[in-house]
Amino acid sequence: MENKQEYYTVVLAALLHDNGKLWQRATSPLLDRKQHPEFSAEFVSAFSALFSRAADSELLKMLVQHHHESSKSFPSSLLVAGIPDPHARALATIVSQADHFSASERGEAAEYGQPFKLTPMASVMEQVRIPKETPEKE
């Protein structure tokens, strides 16, 4: 990566890439008109002043909007391959890999063929383990 700002941008994109799914899970039929990467990009745009403190908010928007490498569900304009700049496309590939890793955290029980609105969201906090304290030795 070229610099710290770019690094922070990719890290934020890896964390925020699917936040558009939260908007899509709302009950309004108006929200069915867009794909979750578009909502993720709108979220980044809405808070660009905040994100621009540490990240390149335009690059961040592009990365969250283009975090899928191949899919029958998304138009080519939302895929990693839809980014014309090779460097930005490479960064989007990193975010796409983060998406794959986060999806694999759902485990074997996840119903991947089921519409995502019907699949319960799993909390990442389920994976947190806090060790019990051991008594201090004197």
C-alpha positions in Angstrom: 0.0 0.0 0.0 1.2 3.4 -0.8 0.6 5.2 2.6 -1.1 5.0 5.9 -4.2 6.8 4.7 -4.6 4.1 2.0 -4.1 1.4 4.6 -6.7 2.9 6.9 -9.1 3.2 3.9 -8.8 -0.5 3.0 -9.2 -1.5 6.7 -12.3 0.6 7.0 -13.7 -0.8 3.7 -13.1 -4.3 4.9 -15.1 -3.5 8.1 -17.9 -1.5 6.4 -18.4 -3.3 3.1 -21.6 -5.1 4.1 -23.3 -2.4 6.3 -25.7 -1.7 3.4 -27.3 -5.1 4.3 -28.6 -3.4 7.5 -30.5 -0.8 5.4 -31.7 -3.5 3.0 -33.2 -5.5 5.9 -35.6 -2.6 6.6 -39.2 -3.3 5.8 -39.6 -0.6 3.2 -40.1 -1.9 -0.3 -38.3 1.2 -1.5 -35.1 -0.3 -0.2 -35.4 -3.3 -2.6 -34.5 -1.0 -5.5 -30.8 -1.0 -4.8 -28.1 -3.6 -4.0 -26.4 -3.6 -0.6 -23.0 -2.4 -2.0 -24.8 0.8 -3.2 -26.3 1.3 0.3 -22.8 0.8 1.8 -21.4 3.5 -0.6 -24.3 5.8 0.4 -23.4 5.3 4.1 -19.8 6.2 3.4 -20.9 9.3 1.5 -23.1 10.4 4.3 -20.3 10.2 6.8 -17.4 11.2 4.5 -16.4 14.1 6.7 -15.9 11.7 9.6 -14.1 9.0 7.5 -11.9 11.6 5.8 -10.1 12.2 9.1 -8.1 9.0 8.6 -9.1 7.6 5.2 -9.6 8.6 1.5 -13.4 8.8 1.6 -13.8 8.6 -2.2 -11.6 5.5 -2.4 -13.5 4.1 0.6 -16.8 4.6 -1.2 -15.5 2.9 -4.3 -14.1 -0.1 -2.3 -17.4 -0.8 -0.4 -19.4 -0.4 -3.6 -17.2 -2.8 -5.5 -16.5 -5.6 -3.0 -17.8 -8.6 -5.0 -15.6 -10.3 -7.5 -18.2 -12.4 -9.3 -21.8 -12.8 -8.7 -25.0 -13.5 -10.6 -26.8 -11.2 -8.2 -24.9 -8.0 -9.0 -24.4 -6.0 -12.2 -20.9 -5.8 -13.6 -20.8 -2.1 -12.6 -20.7 -3.2 -8.9 -18.0 -5.8 -9.3 -14.3 -5.4 -8.6 -13.7 -5.8 -12.4 -15.8 -2.6 -12.9 -13.0 -0.4 -11.4 -10.9 1.0 -14.2 -7.8 1.8 -12.2 -5.6 -1.3 -11.6 -4.3 -0.2 -8.2 -7.8 0.6 -6.9 -9.0 -2.7 -8.4 -6.2 -4.5 -6.4 -7.3 -2.8 -3.2 -10.9 -3.8 -3.9 -9.7 -7.4 -4.3 -8.4 -7.2 -0.7 -11.8 -6.0 0.5 -13.5 -8.8 -1.5 -11.3 -11.3 0.3 -12.4 -9.8 3.6 -16.0 -10.3 2.5 -15.2 -14.0 1.8 -13.5 -14.4 5.2 -16.4 -12.8 7.0 -18.9 -14.9 5.2 -17.0 -18.1 6.2 -17.4 -17.1 9.9 -21.0 -18.0 9.6 -20.0 -21.6 9.7 -21.4 -24.7 8.1 -25.0 -24.2 9.3 -25.5 -21.0 7.2 -28.0 -21.4 4.4 -26.2 -19.9 1.4 -29.0 -20.6 -1.1 -31.5 -18.8 1.0 -32.4 -15.1 0.4 -30.3 -13.0 2.8 -33.3 -11.2 4.3 -34.5 -14.6 5.6 -31.1 -15.6 7.0 -30.6 -14.4 10.6 -27.6 -12.1 11.1 -24.9 -13.6 13.4 -23.2 -11.3 15.8 -19.4 -11.3 15.7 -19.5 -11.1 19.5 -20.4 -14.8 19.4 -16.8 -15.5 18.6 -15.3 -13.5 21.5 -13.9 -15.6 24.3 -12.7 -14.0 27.5 -10.5 -16.3 29.5 -11.3 -16.9 33.2 -9.0 -15.2 35.5 -6.6 -17.4 37.3 -5.8 -16.7 41.0 -2.5 -15.0 41.5 0.3 -17.1 42.9 2.0 -15.8 46.1 
